[in-house]
Amino acid sequence: MKKHNTKRVIKFLNSIDWAFDLNNFERRIIDKEHQPEEHSELAAEININMVYKELTINLYPYFWELDLNQQRAGLLHELVHTLIMDTKTIANDLLNGTAHTMNEIKEKNEEATSKITHLLDCLLQKKLDYARRAYKNYLKKS
């Protein structure tokens, strides 16, 4: 397999991680050799361990077929998963028979909504210059 240059991805994540409260996370980028057969257009996926502050982003071969705009949007999509992770966990728990109270569900939903609201508010008020710069810089030739 041809070795892909993940430096652009790492630089982007290092530059934008504060916006997602991920700046103190141990991070791994894994360039996967094989595309999952059942997901021919899966570009990337994120796995997060909130207890140990670790996150892994898997980049699949399809990721490297995308243009830089699409790669950047895909990475942003994966980062947004970190904001709504707890609501997904609750849904998975419910499917697996683990009950949650209405208050727990409401609290986790409010936390996710607050994180997203804060991020959008900061972006709209132009307070996250470093994040906008990182987003723009992803497209620059390296």
C-alpha positions in Angstrom: 0.0 0.0 0.0 1.2 3.5 -0.8 2.0 5.5 2.3 -0.3 8.5 2.5 0.8 11.8 3.9 -1.1 12.3 7.1 0.8 15.5 8.0 -2.0 17.7 6.7 -4.5 15.9 8.8 -2.4 16.0 12.0 -1.7 19.7 11.5 -5.4 20.4 11.0 -6.3 18.5 14.1 -3.6 20.2 16.2 -4.8 23.6 15.0 -8.6 23.1 15.6 -8.8 20.7 18.6 -9.4 23.6 21.1 -12.7 24.3 19.4 -13.9 20.8 20.3 -12.2 20.6 23.8 -9.9 17.9 22.5 -6.6 19.7 23.0 -5.6 17.5 26.0 -6.5 14.2 24.3 -4.0 11.6 23.2 -4.5 11.3 19.5 -3.8 8.6 16.9 -4.3 8.8 13.2 -4.5 5.4 11.5 -4.2 5.1 7.8 -6.2 1.9 7.0 -5.0 -0.3 4.2 -8.4 -1.7 3.3 -11.8 -0.2 2.7 -14.6 -1.9 4.6 -16.6 -3.9 2.0 -19.9 -2.9 3.5 -19.0 0.8 3.5 -17.4 1.6 0.2 -17.7 5.4 0.7 -16.6 5.5 4.3 -13.8 8.1 4.4 -13.0 8.3 8.1 -14.3 7.3 11.5 -13.5 8.5 15.0 -13.3 6.4 18.2 -13.3 8.3 21.5 -12.4 7.3 25.0 -13.5 10.1 27.3 -12.2 8.4 30.5 -8.6 8.1 29.2 -8.8 11.2 27.0 -7.9 9.3 23.8 -9.2 9.6 20.3 -8.4 7.6 17.2 -9.3 8.7 13.7 -9.2 5.9 11.1 -8.6 7.2 7.6 -9.8 4.7 4.9 -8.6 4.5 1.3 -11.7 6.4 0.1 -10.5 9.4 2.2 -7.5 9.9 -0.1 -9.7 9.8 -3.2 -11.5 12.9 -2.0 -10.5 16.5 -2.8 -9.2 18.6 0.0 -12.6 20.3 0.6 -14.2 16.9 1.0 -11.5 15.6 3.3 -11.8 18.7 5.5 -15.5 18.3 5.7 -15.1 14.7 6.6 -12.7 15.5 9.4 -15.1 18.1 10.7 -17.9 15.6 10.6 -15.8 13.2 12.7 -15.0 16.0 15.2 -18.7 16.8 15.6 -19.2 13.2 16.7 -17.3 14.1 19.9 -19.9 16.7 20.7 -22.8 14.3 20.5 -21.2 11.2 21.7 -23.1 10.9 25.0 -26.5 10.9 23.2 -25.3 8.1 20.9 -24.1 6.1 24.0 -27.6 6.5 25.6 -29.3 5.3 22.4 -27.0 2.3 22.2 -27.5 1.5 25.9 -31.3 1.6 25.4 -31.0 -0.8 22.4 -29.0 -3.1 24.6 -31.4 -3.1 27.4 -29.7 -0.6 29.7 -32.3 1.9 31.1 -31.7 5.6 31.5 -33.9 8.1 33.3 -35.7 10.9 31.5 -33.5 13.3 33.4 -30.3 11.6 32.3 -31.4 11.7 28.7 -32.4 15.3 29.0 -29.2 16.3 30.7 -27.0 14.6 28.0 -29.1 16.2 25.3 -28.7 19.6 26.9 -24.9 19.1 27.3 -24.6 18.3 23.6 -26.8 21.2 22.6 -24.8 23.6 24.8 -21.5 22.4 23.2 -22.8 22.9 19.7 -24.4 26.3 20.6 -21.2 27.5 22.2 -19.2 26.5 19.1 -21.6 28.1 16.7 -21.9 31.2 18.8 -18.1 31.6 18.9 -17.8 31.0 15.2 -20.5 33.5 14.3 -19.0 36.1 16.6 -15.7 35.5 15.0 -14.1 34.5 18.3 -12.4 31.3 16.9 -10.0 32.9 14.5 -7.6 30.0 15.0 -10.3 27.5 14.0 -11.3 29.4 10.9 -7.6 29.8 10.0 -7.0 26.0 10.5 -10.1 25.2 8.4 -8.8 27.5 5.6 -5.2 26.3 5.8 -6.2 22.7 5.2 -6.6 23.6 1.6 -3.2 25.1 1.2 -0.6 23.2 -0.8 1.9 21.5 1.5 
